Amino acid sequence: MNTLNQLNPVPEVIANWPANTSLKQSSPTPDAPPEAGVSKTNSVSVSSLAQQLSEAAQRSAEREANLTSQELAQKGQALLKVFTSDSYYDNKKVHDAQVPDAEDPAHLARARQATAFLNAPNKPNPFKGLSQEQLALIAYDESSTFTVNERRAAWIESNAQDQVQRRILCKKMEDEYNRTGKVANTLLDVYKHYQSLPSIERAVQIPAAYEDQLLARINAGASFQTRQELWFLNAELGWNLSLPELDS
C-alpha cells in the first residue's frame, strides 16, 4: 500500500542540483536537559511533554502505516475541524473548561496556559518554539492526552512557523527572478519545504496532483514570470499571501 511514510522520490534532474541552505531554524527538543538555574518544575514539565510526544509519535506511526496519502489527507482535515470549525466556537466554553485526563501538575498547567493564550493572544503559547514534527504530533493526536485547546494552540504555532517559511520563499523567488529571469531554484526549495513537513501536515497542505504540478514546473525550468508562480502558490496551494506582485 502506498503511504506517506515513504516520501516521493526526488527526480534525478532535481537530485543532482546543488543543495540549498536549509530554511529551517533548529528548534529546542522537549527532552533536552534543563539549563543551569532552571527550576525543578520546568524540568518536570519538559520530561512530561517529552513522554507525551513519544507516545503520540507511536500512535501517529501506527495510523500512517495503514493509510494512503489521500486517506491521510482526509483524516488530517477531519482532525483539524475539531478545533477550526464553527462547532469549536459553538462549544468554546466546553473546550475552555476541559482539563487533561491526568494528574500531572505540569500538564494541567500547560493546558490552562493554552486556554489563556487562545483567549488572550498576548499571553504566551506553551508550544512556542517546538518543531513542526512535535507540533503536528499534538495537533493531530486522536487520543485524550491533549485537550482540544492544546491541539489548537499547537496548530496555531505550526501555522505561524509555516507562514514565516512561505514569506522567506516568496522573497527568494522574487530575488531569483530579478537575477536570472527564472524561479526554478526557489521552486525546488518550495518542493523541499513540503517534503520536510510531517506526513499528515504534508498530506493536508499539498494534494498529490498539485505536488506533481510543482515538480513539472521545476523540471520545465520554471521560466514563468514571478507573478505567475506566486499566483500558482496562492491559488493552487492555498498559501493565502497578500503580496504586491499579485496585485499588479
BELZI-V897799 format. One record per residue. N is the residue number from 1. NEAR is the number of other C-alpha atoms within 10 Angstrom. D_LAST is the distance of its C-alpha to the last C-alpha in whole Angstrom. Layout:
N,NEAR,D_LAST  N,NEAR,D_LAST
//
This chain:
1,8,46  2,11,42  3,17,41  4,20,38  5,16,41  6,9,40  7,10,37  8,11,35  9,9,37  10,13,34  11,10,34  12,9,36  13,9,33  14,15,31  15,11,35  16,9,35  17,10,32  18,8,33  19,11,33  20,11,30  21,7,31  22,9,31  23,14,28  24,14,30  25,8,33  26,9,36  27,12,37  28,11,41  29,13,43  30,20,45  31,16,48  32,11,48  33,11,51  34,15,51  35,8,51  36,6,53  37,6,54  38,10,52  39,10,54  40,10,56  41,11,54  42,12,50  43,17,52  44,16,53  45,19,50  46,20,48  47,18,51  48,17,51  49,17,47  50,17,48  51,13,50  52,16,48  53,22,45  54,14,48  55,13,49  56,22,46  57,18,45  58,11,48  59,15,47  60,18,44  61,12,45  62,11,48  63,13,45  64,18,43  65,15,46  66,15,46  67,18,43  68,16,40  69,22,37  70,16,36  71,15,39  72,23,38  73,22,34  74,16,36  75,18,38  76,21,35  77,18,33  78,14,37  79,16,37  80,17,34  81,12,35  82,18,38  83,22,36  84,14,32  85,11,34  86,11,35  87,11,38  88,17,38  89,13,37  90,10,40  91,11,42  92,15,41  93,10,44  94,11,46  95,17,43  96,18,44  97,12,48  98,16,48  99,21,49  100,18,50  101,12,53  102,12,54  103,9,56  104,12,55  105,13,54  106,19,51  107,22,49  108,17,50  109,14,49  110,21,45  111,25,45  112,20,46  113,20,43  114,25,40  115,24,41  116,18,41  117,18,38  118,18,36  119,11,38  120,10,37  121,9,34  122,9,35  123,13,38  124,13,38  125,20,37  126,20,40  127,21,38  128,17,36  129,18,36  130,19,37  131,19,36  132,21,34  133,17,37  134,23,39  135,25,36  136,24,36  137,25,40  138,25,40  139,26,37  140,24,38  141,21,42  142,15,44  143,10,47  144,10,48  145,19,48  146,25,45  147,26,44  148,26,41  149,27,40  150,28,40  151,26,38  152,24,36  153,26,36  154,26,36  155,23,33  156,18,31  157,20,31  158,23,30  159,14,27  160,12,26  161,17,27  162,17,25  163,15,22  164,12,23  165,16,23  166,18,20  167,14,18  168,12,20  169,18,20  170,20,16  171,13,16  172,17,19  173,24,17  174,20,14  175,16,17  176,17,19  177,20,16  178,13,16  179,10,20  180,10,21  181,15,18  182,20,19  183,25,19  184,23,22  185,21,24  186,22,21  187,23,21  188,22,25  189,19,25  190,19,23  191,16,26  192,15,28  193,18,27  194,17,28  195,17,31  196,15,32  197,16,32  198,17,35  199,25,36  200,24,35  201,22,32  202,20,31  203,23,32  204,18,30  205,19,27  206,18,27  207,15,29  208,16,30  209,8,28  210,15,25  211,17,27  212,12,28  213,13,25  214,23,23  215,18,27  216,12,26  217,18,23  218,20,24  219,15,27  220,11,25  221,13,24  222,23,20  223,16,19  224,15,16  225,14,13  226,22,12  227,18,9  228,14,11  229,22,14  230,20,12  231,18,12  232,16,15  233,20,16  234,16,15  235,12,16  236,15,19  237,16,20  238,12,19  239,17,18  240,13,16  241,16,14  242,9,12  243,15,9  244,8,6  245,12,6  246,14,6  247,7,4  248,6,0
//
